[in-house]
Amino acid sequence: MSVKVLIPTPLQKFTDDRATLECEAKTVAELIDALEAACPGIKARLCDEAGKPRRFLNFYVNSEDIRFLENTETALNDGDEVSIVPAVAGG
């Protein structure tokens, strides 16, 4: 099942400057592993030492924040779009 992943600009150095990737995965956790297989080094930027998504990154599946779904166990379906969005702070 193919999932489209939108990569933020700061992480595109790991994807050969590609803003989108197609990956095969059934969950967000599998997707992160698939990204690491295709783009070595990206997982360390996406996840902390415990393997959890970093606090300053937000993952969305079809515009739904995974924190309000099943976190990294959120199921993915063919054609889903996953956005990786860096948190923005300021005032």
WOJO-V803385 format. One record per pair of residues at least 4 apart in sequence whose ideal C-beta (glycine too) atoms are under 7 Angstrom apart, sorted by the first residue. I is the first residue (numbers start at 1). J is the second residue. If there is no record, write none. Layout:
BEGIN
I|J ; I|J
END
This chain:
BEGIN
1|24 ; 1|26 ; 1|76 ; 1|77 ; 1|78 ; 2|22 ; 2|24 ; 2|78 ; 3|23 ; 3|25 ; 3|31 ; 3|76 ; 3|80 ; 3|82 ; 4|20 ; 4|22 ; 4|81 ; 5|20 ; 5|21 ; 5|23 ; 5|31 ; 5|35 ; 5|82 ; 6|19 ; 6|20 ; 6|81 ; 6|83 ; 6|84 ; 7|11 ; 7|12 ; 7|15 ; 7|18 ; 7|19 ; 7|20 ; 7|21 ; 7|84 ; 8|84 ; 8|85 ; 8|86 ; 10|86 ; 11|15 ; 11|42 ; 11|45 ; 11|84 ; 12|17 ; 12|18 ; 12|19 ; 14|39 ; 14|41 ; 14|42 ; 15|21 ; 15|39 ; 21|38 ; 23|31 ; 23|34 ; 23|35 ; 23|38 ; 24|34 ; 25|30 ; 25|31 ; 25|34 ; 25|76 ; 26|30 ; 26|75 ; 26|76 ; 27|31 ; 27|72 ; 27|73 ; 27|74 ; 27|75 ; 27|76 ; 28|32 ; 28|59 ; 28|61 ; 28|66 ; 28|72 ; 28|74 ; 28|76 ; 28|82 ; 29|33 ; 29|72 ; 29|73 ; 30|34 ; 31|35 ; 31|76 ; 31|82 ; 32|36 ; 32|43 ; 32|46 ; 32|47 ; 33|37 ; 34|38 ; 35|39 ; 35|42 ; 35|43 ; 36|40 ; 36|42 ; 36|43 ; 42|46 ; 43|47 ; 46|53 ; 46|54 ; 46|57 ; 47|51 ; 47|52 ; 47|53 ; 47|54 ; 48|52 ; 48|54 ; 53|57 ; 53|59 ; 53|72 ; 56|86 ; 56|87 ; 57|84 ; 57|86 ; 57|87 ; 58|65 ; 58|85 ; 58|87 ; 59|66 ; 59|82 ; 59|84 ; 60|64 ; 60|65 ; 60|66 ; 60|82 ; 60|83 ; 60|85 ; 61|66 ; 61|69 ; 61|74 ; 61|76 ; 61|80 ; 61|82 ; 62|80 ; 62|81 ; 64|68 ; 64|69 ; 66|71 ; 66|72 ; 66|74 ; 67|71 ; 69|74 ; 70|74 ; 76|80
END
